[in-house]
Every structure is written in C-alpha cells, then in structure tokens.
Amino acid sequence: MKINKNIIIIIIGIAFLSGIAPLSFAQSVSGIPATNSAKLSPTEKPKENDTIESLKDKIEKKVDEINKKSKKIVVGLIESNKDNTLKINGDDSKEYTATIDATITKLFTANVNGLEEEKDLSGIKEKSRVIVSGPILEDQISANTIYLQEEYLVEQGQVTNVDKENFTIDVVTSEKTEMTLDIEKGTQQKILNTKTLELSNAGFSKYKVGDSIHFVSKKPASDEKKASAVRIVIIPQEFFTKDTSN
C-alpha cells in the first residue's frame, strides 16, 4: 500500500502545532508494527482544539460578554503610545483615547501560554492589537486593564541555512517568503522519525539544510524578516526520498 506522504505531514504538522500532546503518529510501514501509543491514521480528522484558535475564541467571547453587560470595552489597534495615552483605532471604526495610570492600569499579554502580566506599560507598540477595559465617556476610556493580543504565523517551508552561533535558521516558506526563525529556550521542537512516523523531542542540532518544517512563530513587524519560533516540527529530507510502500 502506498502511503500519501503529504497527508501524513499535514496531520502531524496540524496536530503538534495546534498543541495536541502527547502526540505519536505510528503506522505499519515496511514491516514495522505500529506502537501502542496514541495514533492518528491518515484518514482521521485532526482534533479541533487548536491552542491559538481556542485562545482567540475564548478572548472574543469574553470581550463580547463583558461589552454587552457594561459597554466598557474597546478593541482595536494602537495608533500611538505617548505620555501615558494610547490612541486606538477601534474595530468599530471609531478612534479612542485611553488614559494609563501606572498605579491602576494592569497590562496582560494573551498568548499560547494564557495570560501573562507585564510590568512595562511603555512597551505597548504601535499596530499592537489590544483590548482595553475601563470607564468610557464618549471616545475617552480610563484604562483599568489592557490585554495585549499576541499575533502568530502558522507556516511551512524549507530550511536554507543553519546558524549555530546565533541559534537561528533561515527558511523559505511555501509562499516563497524568506524568513529567519530565532530558536529560543522556550521553543517547542519535535522531529519526525522517518521509520516509525513518531514525533520525538528535538534540539537545535537536528536542523539540517534541506529539511522541511512546520512552525508557529510570533508575527514580526511588516518590515522585519526575523521572528521568534514558538513551535516547530522538523520533517527530515530523508522522509521524501525513502520508499514507504509495502
């Protein structure tokens, strides 16, 4: 039986990048029996519990719930952050001014790990997406709480360079975009075993030029090509040259 490698890669990539863990993809290939660990078949539909989408949905539902009750929520993009004042382009096409009080205002970053409290209110950058809660009078809001929403990219591509000194890899995505991924201590990394089709933990030494990867990274500014990697699945190039037919 000929195995569709593209289906295997898609399932493995979606499963790990969406936070399904622990993940083991095993199947009888070339006489190698499947293990007893958790399995996904090429025809099985991936679970719809994508971490990023789940977090986004929860935030949006909570915002909608609070907004309907109190009308004390502004959602939009930061236009400027000067002198403890945020200029916000709201999702409702209105412009708002949010006043920050260092003794009252709390800042949280919403990311794949949940909510993390931040101390530096001056670090809110232009074009950042925020949710601001507090008393509103027309277009003025006194910010009690600010939620800074982390934006992510979910991509696949091929490794073109490995920088062992700076712990970065260069990638050309499927859309022909060139990027540099910064592999950090917190980056979750997995590699596909081309014989058993299982995923195992990986480190920086596993990256090779020519390997394919699926990854989630923090979305860089529009004029930047470097991004911090959050999750990566390495598909060794041997997988595409190996005969997996029975």
C-alpha distance (Angstrom), angle and dihedral (degrees) to the residues before:
residue distance angle dihedral
M1 . . .
K2 3.79 . .
I3 3.80 113.3 .
N4 3.80 118.6 -142.5
K5 3.80 101.4 -126.7
N6 3.79 93.7 -166.8
I7 3.81 90.8 59.3
I8 3.81 90.8 48.8
I9 3.81 92.2 50.3
I10 3.80 93.3 47.2
I11 3.81 92.9 50.2
I12 3.80 93.4 46.4
G13 3.79 92.9 45.3
I14 3.80 95.1 48.3
A15 3.79 93.3 44.4
F16 3.81 96.7 52.5
L17 3.79 98.7 35.5
S18 3.79 90.8 50.5
G19 3.78 91.4 55.5
I20 3.81 101.6 -105.2
A21 3.79 104.0 155.1
P22 2.89 143.7 -146.0
L23 3.79 91.5 26.2
S24 3.76 127.3 -175.7
F25 3.78 122.0 168.5
A26 3.79 109.7 -166.2
Q27 3.76 132.9 165.3
S28 3.79 137.4 157.4
V29 3.78 104.7 -89.9
S30 3.80 124.9 169.7
G31 3.80 91.2 -13.7
I32 3.83 95.5 -47.3
P33 3.83 108.8 131.2
A34 3.79 121.0 -132.4
T35 3.79 116.7 -104.8
N36 3.78 125.6 -121.0
S37 3.80 92.6 -112.4
A38 3.80 123.3 106.9
K39 3.80 111.1 -61.9
L40 3.77 140.8 -165.3
S41 3.78 120.4 -158.6
P42 3.82 120.6 -145.0
T43 3.81 89.0 -109.2
E44 3.80 96.7 46.5
K45 3.78 115.5 107.0
P46 3.84 113.3 -122.5
K47 3.80 115.9 -112.6
E48 3.79 112.7 -96.1
N49 3.78 97.0 -131.4
D50 3.77 98.4 107.9
T51 3.81 106.3 172.9
I52 3.78 95.9 -139.9
E53 3.80 95.7 44.4
S54 3.80 91.0 43.9
L55 3.80 91.3 52.5
K56 3.80 91.2 46.9
D57 3.81 92.3 49.5
K58 3.80 92.6 48.6
I59 3.80 91.8 50.2
E60 3.80 92.8 47.7
K61 3.81 92.4 48.4
K62 3.80 91.8 48.2
V63 3.80 91.9 48.2
D64 3.79 91.4 49.5
E65 3.80 91.3 48.0
I66 3.81 94.4 49.8
N67 3.79 93.4 41.7
K68 3.79 93.1 53.3
K69 3.79 91.3 51.0
S70 3.79 102.2 41.4
K71 3.81 110.3 9.4
K72 3.81 87.0 -137.7
I73 3.80 100.6 122.7
V74 3.80 131.3 97.6
V75 3.80 120.2 -171.9
G76 3.79 123.3 -172.5
L77 3.81 150.0 87.5
I78 3.79 125.7 -52.5
E79 3.79 112.6 -112.8
S80 3.80 95.2 179.9
N81 3.81 142.4 -12.4
K82 3.80 112.7 -153.5
D83 3.80 135.1 144.9
N84 3.82 94.3 -5.4
T85 3.79 90.4 -53.4
L86 3.79 126.9 115.5
K87 3.78 121.9 -157.7
I88 3.80 108.0 -153.5
N89 3.80 131.4 -168.1
G90 3.79 100.0 -148.5
D91 3.78 125.3 -142.1
D92 3.81 86.1 -121.6
S93 3.85 88.8 65.0
K94 3.81 91.9 -107.3
E95 3.80 127.3 119.7
Y96 3.80 119.2 -125.6
T97 3.78 136.8 -171.5
A98 3.80 116.1 -145.0
T99 3.79 119.3 -164.2
I100 3.81 117.6 -147.2
D101 3.81 122.3 -149.0
A102 3.81 110.8 -169.9
T103 3.82 90.8 -151.8
I104 3.80 94.0 53.3
T105 3.80 111.2 20.5
K106 3.79 116.8 91.6
L107 3.80 122.8 -163.3
F108 3.80 124.4 -153.0
T109 3.79 130.2 -179.3
A110 3.80 114.5 -142.3
N111 3.80 109.8 -150.6
V112 3.82 141.2 140.4
N113 3.81 89.5 -69.5
G114 3.80 93.6 55.4
L115 3.80 125.3 -112.0
E116 3.80 119.5 -12.8
E117 3.79 120.9 -173.7
E118 3.80 115.5 -128.1
K119 3.81 126.6 -156.5
D120 3.80 102.2 -161.7
L121 3.80 108.9 77.1
S122 3.80 90.4 176.4
G123 3.81 88.9 66.9
I124 3.80 93.4 77.2
K125 3.79 102.8 116.6
E126 3.78 132.0 -153.0
K127 3.82 114.8 -89.4
S128 3.81 90.2 23.6
R129 3.78 113.6 140.6
V130 3.80 112.7 -123.5
I131 3.77 143.6 176.8
V132 3.81 112.2 -150.2
S133 3.80 123.1 -168.2
G134 3.79 127.4 -169.3
P135 3.82 143.4 89.2
I136 3.81 112.4 -34.7
L137 3.79 128.4 -156.7
E138 3.81 109.9 -178.1
D139 3.84 103.7 -58.9
Q140 3.82 96.0 -13.2
I141 3.81 122.1 93.1
S142 3.80 129.1 -178.3
A143 3.79 103.0 -142.5
N144 3.79 112.7 -130.6
T145 3.80 94.3 161.1
I146 3.80 132.0 12.2
Y147 3.80 122.9 -165.4
L148 3.79 113.5 -160.7
Q149 3.80 109.0 -156.1
E150 3.79 114.7 -144.7
E151 3.80 112.6 -139.3
Y152 3.79 121.1 -144.8
L153 3.78 141.3 -162.9
V154 3.81 122.0 -143.1
E155 3.80 109.3 -161.9
Q156 3.78 145.6 148.5
G157 3.77 128.6 -146.5
Q158 3.79 148.8 129.1
V159 3.80 129.7 -76.3
T160 3.82 111.8 -116.5
N161 3.81 100.8 170.9
V162 3.81 138.7 13.8
D163 3.82 118.3 -153.7
K164 3.81 105.7 -162.7
E165 3.81 94.0 -178.0
N166 3.80 97.2 54.5
F167 3.82 96.8 29.0
T168 3.78 94.0 -124.6
I169 3.78 133.9 128.3
D170 3.80 128.9 -154.7
V171 3.78 116.3 -134.8
V172 3.79 138.0 -172.7
T173 3.80 108.3 -152.0
S174 3.78 126.8 -144.1
E175 3.82 86.2 -99.6
K176 3.84 89.5 57.4
T177 3.80 92.2 -109.6
E178 3.80 115.6 147.2
M179 3.80 115.1 -137.0
T180 3.78 140.4 167.5
L181 3.80 115.8 -139.9
D182 3.78 119.9 -154.2
I183 3.82 109.1 -144.0
E184 3.79 106.0 -148.7
K185 3.80 133.4 -174.2
G186 3.78 90.7 -100.2
T187 3.81 95.3 49.1
Q188 3.81 110.6 119.5
Q189 3.80 107.8 -135.8
K190 3.79 130.2 -172.8
I191 3.80 132.8 173.8
L192 3.79 128.7 -155.3
N193 3.80 117.4 -121.7
T194 3.80 101.9 -136.9
K195 3.82 92.3 -152.4
T196 3.81 102.4 46.9
L197 3.83 98.0 21.5
E198 3.80 88.8 -131.7
L199 3.78 124.5 138.9
S200 3.79 119.3 -126.9
N201 3.79 134.5 177.7
A202 3.79 115.3 -80.6
G203 3.79 138.8 -166.4
F204 3.77 134.8 -156.6
S205 3.82 92.3 -84.2
K206 3.82 89.8 68.5
Y207 3.81 95.5 68.2
K208 3.80 115.8 102.3
V209 3.77 132.2 175.6
G210 3.80 107.8 -99.0
D211 3.81 96.0 30.9
S212 3.79 118.2 127.3
I213 3.79 119.9 -129.6
H214 3.78 139.3 -169.9
F215 3.78 112.7 -153.7
V216 3.78 149.0 173.0
S217 3.79 115.7 -148.8
K218 3.76 137.9 170.4
K219 3.78 108.5 -93.7
P220 3.82 109.6 -106.3
A221 3.78 125.1 -144.3
S222 3.80 113.5 -80.9
D223 3.81 92.1 -104.5
E224 3.82 95.2 47.6
K225 3.80 128.6 87.1
K226 3.81 97.7 -170.6
A227 3.80 122.3 87.0
S228 3.80 137.4 175.0
A229 3.80 111.6 -113.1
V230 3.81 116.6 -131.1
R231 3.81 101.3 176.7
I232 3.79 132.0 4.3
V233 3.80 135.3 -176.6
I234 3.82 114.6 -163.0
I235 3.81 117.2 -149.7
P236 3.85 106.2 -167.7
Q237 3.79 114.4 -134.8
E238 3.82 88.4 -122.6
F239 3.80 87.2 73.1
F240 3.79 90.3 68.9
T241 3.80 95.2 47.1
K242 3.81 96.9 43.2
D243 3.82 117.7 98.5
T244 3.82 105.6 -125.0
S245 3.80 98.0 176.6
N246 3.81 120.9 116.7
